[in-house]
Amino acid sequence: MTDEARQACVDACIECAKACEKCAADCVGDSAMAACVRLCFDGAAVGWLCASLMSRQSPLSADLCELCQKVCQTCVDECDKHEACKECADAGRRCLAACAAAC
């Protein structure tokens, strides 16, 4: 993995984690958005952790990067169902691409 690919993954994970937190906060309280809220909280948690492990070149970062991609795809699939969640879905797609290139 190149330093550039690693940094792009870190940056995308941070961007995605922020977007997931915002999306979850915006959707809290709407019972129809419960799945979105749960998945966005998962996306944020995994995004922050993946960025941390990738930043310090942890030997576990590749394993977490795979999980991050799975969580991102699940979150993207849910957020794509809701127009209000477009920004989060787009950040998730960028994270997926960056993680795939880095791992």
Secondary structure, DSSP 8 states (H G I E B T S, - for coil): --HHHHHHHHHHHHHHHHHHHHHHHHHTT-GGGHHHHHHHHHHHHHHHHHHHHHHTT-TTHHHHHHHHHHHHHHHHHHHTT-GGGHHHHHHHHHHHHHHHHH-
